[in-house]
Amino acid sequence: MKTSTLSINDVLRLANHDYMNHIQLIKMNLDLGRHEEVKSIIEKLSEQSKTLSNINKLKLPKTVEWLQTIQWKYPAFEVTLNSNVTVPVDMKKDEQIVEYLEKTVIHLYDHLDPFTEQQLDISIESNDAQFTLLFDLDGKWDGHLFNHEENNNLKVQTYEQTNSKWKYALSIEQE
């Protein structure tokens, strides 16, 4: 798979498209008198916005950009982001984090079953002691298992890796 970069124009166009979809969904539910559904949609959008704001505290521009654009670069994934960032991460690790995330996604993206929902949950925790990113993918794909390359700076613990679930934690001890 060839990776693509998104231009500023692409990002603005995609963000505007998503925004208009949300507005249409809210309008439709209001027209149908589904006020609780409208409240739920607004709460979900508010939480997404808070999460995107919180991951900026990482102070890792490339990692943050990757996380904020993954759903547009890899639309086969239904992405959910969660974060609790209280301390930034050493910027020297930025390139390595993105490289590892990109390699794992590219490893299986072309092998995804197009008839199965691919749910990717990414949870980020960064505090005084450690940075941890939990990658949890449920879906269906073909292909061989990913071989993790040892790296002194990144610790990767794989919890499960099959053709329907892949869960690992990428972590860095804070200095």
BELWO-V824218 format. One record per residue. N is the residue number from 1. RES is the residue in one small letter. PSI is psi in whole degrees, -180 to 180 (* if undefined). OMEGA is omega in radians with two decimals (none if undefined). Layout:
n=N res=RES psi=PSI omega=OMEGA
n=N res=RES psi=PSI omega=OMEGA
This chain:
n=1 res=m psi=135 omega=3.08
n=2 res=k psi=128 omega=3.12
n=3 res=t psi=145 omega=-3.14
n=4 res=s psi=150 omega=3.03
n=5 res=t psi=151 omega=3.14
n=6 res=l psi=133 omega=3.06
n=7 res=s psi=168 omega=3.07
n=8 res=i psi=-41 omega=3.11
n=9 res=n psi=-44 omega=3.11
n=10 res=d psi=-46 omega=-3.12
n=11 res=v psi=-45 omega=3.13
n=12 res=l psi=-40 omega=3.12
n=13 res=r psi=-45 omega=-3.14
n=14 res=l psi=-41 omega=3.12
n=15 res=a psi=-42 omega=3.11
n=16 res=n psi=-41 omega=3.11
n=17 res=h psi=-47 omega=3.11
n=18 res=d psi=-43 omega=3.13
n=19 res=y psi=-47 omega=3.14
n=20 res=m psi=-37 omega=3.07
n=21 res=n psi=-43 omega=3.13
n=22 res=h psi=-43 omega=3.11
n=23 res=i psi=-44 omega=3.12
n=24 res=q psi=-41 omega=3.13
n=25 res=l psi=-42 omega=3.10
n=26 res=i psi=-47 omega=-3.14
n=27 res=k psi=-45 omega=-3.14
n=28 res=m psi=-45 omega=-3.13
n=29 res=n psi=-34 omega=3.05
n=30 res=l psi=-45 omega=3.13
n=31 res=d psi=-31 omega=3.14
n=32 res=l psi=1 omega=3.12
n=33 res=g psi=20 omega=-3.13
n=34 res=r psi=72 omega=-3.05
n=35 res=h psi=-35 omega=3.11
n=36 res=e psi=-37 omega=3.09
n=37 res=e psi=-40 omega=3.11
n=38 res=v psi=-44 omega=3.11
n=39 res=k psi=-42 omega=3.14
n=40 res=s psi=-43 omega=3.12
n=41 res=i psi=-46 omega=-3.13
n=42 res=i psi=-40 omega=3.09
n=43 res=e psi=-42 omega=3.13
n=44 res=k psi=-45 omega=3.12
n=45 res=l psi=-38 omega=3.11
n=46 res=s psi=-43 omega=3.11
n=47 res=e psi=-41 omega=3.10
n=48 res=q psi=-43 omega=3.14
n=49 res=s psi=-42 omega=3.11
n=50 res=k psi=-40 omega=3.13
n=51 res=t psi=-46 omega=3.13
n=52 res=l psi=-37 omega=3.09
n=53 res=s psi=-42 omega=-3.11
n=54 res=n psi=-39 omega=-3.11
n=55 res=i psi=-20 omega=3.05
n=56 res=n psi=-24 omega=3.12
n=57 res=k psi=-14 omega=3.10
n=58 res=l psi=-30 omega=-3.07
n=59 res=k psi=36 omega=3.08
n=60 res=l psi=89 omega=-3.00
n=61 res=p psi=-40 omega=-3.11
n=62 res=k psi=-40 omega=3.11
n=63 res=t psi=-45 omega=3.13
n=64 res=v psi=-45 omega=3.12
n=65 res=e psi=-43 omega=3.14
n=66 res=w psi=-46 omega=-3.14
n=67 res=l psi=-39 omega=-3.09
n=68 res=q psi=-16 omega=-3.10
n=69 res=t psi=2 omega=-3.07
n=70 res=i psi=-40 omega=-3.10
n=71 res=q psi=-21 omega=3.10
n=72 res=w psi=-37 omega=3.13
n=73 res=k psi=-32 omega=-3.09
n=74 res=y psi=75 omega=-3.01
n=75 res=p psi=-12 omega=3.10
n=76 res=a psi=-18 omega=3.13
n=77 res=f psi=135 omega=2.92
n=78 res=e psi=106 omega=-2.96
n=79 res=v psi=134 omega=3.00
n=80 res=t psi=126 omega=3.11
n=81 res=l psi=137 omega=3.01
n=82 res=n psi=144 omega=-3.14
n=83 res=s psi=150 omega=3.00
n=84 res=n psi=87 omega=-3.09
n=85 res=v psi=116 omega=3.10
n=86 res=t psi=-19 omega=-3.10
n=87 res=v psi=134 omega=3.09
n=88 res=p psi=165 omega=-3.13
n=89 res=v psi=151 omega=3.10
n=90 res=d psi=119 omega=-3.05
n=91 res=m psi=-23 omega=3.13
n=92 res=k psi=-19 omega=-3.11
n=93 res=k psi=-8 omega=-3.04
n=94 res=d psi=-53 omega=-3.11
n=95 res=e psi=-43 omega=-3.11
n=96 res=q psi=-39 omega=-3.14
n=97 res=i psi=-50 omega=-3.13
n=98 res=v psi=-43 omega=-3.14
n=99 res=e psi=-44 omega=-3.14
n=100 res=y psi=-46 omega=3.13
n=101 res=l psi=-45 omega=-3.13
n=102 res=e psi=-42 omega=3.13
n=103 res=k psi=-41 omega=-3.11
n=104 res=t psi=-41 omega=3.14
n=105 res=v psi=-46 omega=-3.14
n=106 res=i psi=-34 omega=-3.12
n=107 res=h psi=-38 omega=-3.06
n=108 res=l psi=-8 omega=-3.01
n=109 res=y psi=-44 omega=-3.13
n=110 res=d psi=-10 omega=-3.10
n=111 res=h psi=8 omega=-3.14
n=112 res=l psi=142 omega=3.05
n=113 res=d psi=118 omega=-3.06
n=114 res=p psi=-11 omega=-3.11
n=115 res=f psi=8 omega=-3.13
n=116 res=t psi=137 omega=3.08
n=117 res=e psi=134 omega=-3.14
n=118 res=q psi=103 omega=-3.09
n=119 res=q psi=117 omega=3.12
n=120 res=l psi=116 omega=3.07
n=121 res=d psi=126 omega=3.10
n=122 res=i psi=122 omega=3.12
n=123 res=s psi=133 omega=-3.08
n=124 res=i psi=132 omega=3.09
n=125 res=e psi=128 omega=3.09
n=126 res=s psi=118 omega=3.14
n=127 res=n psi=-169 omega=-3.10
n=128 res=d psi=-33 omega=-3.04
n=129 res=a psi=-38 omega=-2.94
n=130 res=q psi=154 omega=2.96
n=131 res=f psi=129 omega=3.10
n=132 res=t psi=133 omega=3.05
n=133 res=l psi=118 omega=3.13
n=134 res=l psi=121 omega=-3.13
n=135 res=f psi=117 omega=-3.05
n=136 res=d psi=104 omega=-3.08
n=137 res=l psi=127 omega=3.03
n=138 res=d psi=134 omega=3.14
n=139 res=g psi=-138 omega=3.12
n=140 res=k psi=134 omega=3.13
n=141 res=w psi=162 omega=3.06
n=142 res=d psi=165 omega=3.07
n=143 res=g psi=171 omega=-3.10
n=144 res=h psi=164 omega=-3.14
n=145 res=l psi=151 omega=-3.14
n=146 res=f psi=129 omega=3.09
n=147 res=n psi=114 omega=-3.14
n=148 res=h psi=129 omega=3.07
n=149 res=e psi=131 omega=3.13
n=150 res=e psi=138 omega=3.14
n=151 res=n psi=124 omega=-3.08
n=152 res=n psi=-27 omega=-3.07
n=153 res=n psi=-33 omega=-3.12
n=154 res=l psi=131 omega=3.04
n=155 res=k psi=129 omega=3.13
n=156 res=v psi=124 omega=3.07
n=157 res=q psi=117 omega=3.12
n=158 res=t psi=125 omega=3.11
n=159 res=y psi=-37 omega=-3.13
n=160 res=e psi=138 omega=3.08
n=161 res=q psi=104 omega=3.10
n=162 res=t psi=-169 omega=3.09
n=163 res=n psi=9 omega=3.08
n=164 res=s psi=-7 omega=3.12
n=165 res=k psi=136 omega=3.06
n=166 res=w psi=117 omega=-3.12
n=167 res=k psi=124 omega=3.07
n=168 res=y psi=160 omega=3.06
n=169 res=a psi=128 omega=3.07
n=170 res=l psi=126 omega=-3.09
n=171 res=s psi=157 omega=3.10
n=172 res=i psi=130 omega=3.04
n=173 res=e psi=133 omega=3.14
n=174 res=q psi=143 omega=-3.12
n=175 res=e psi=* omega=none
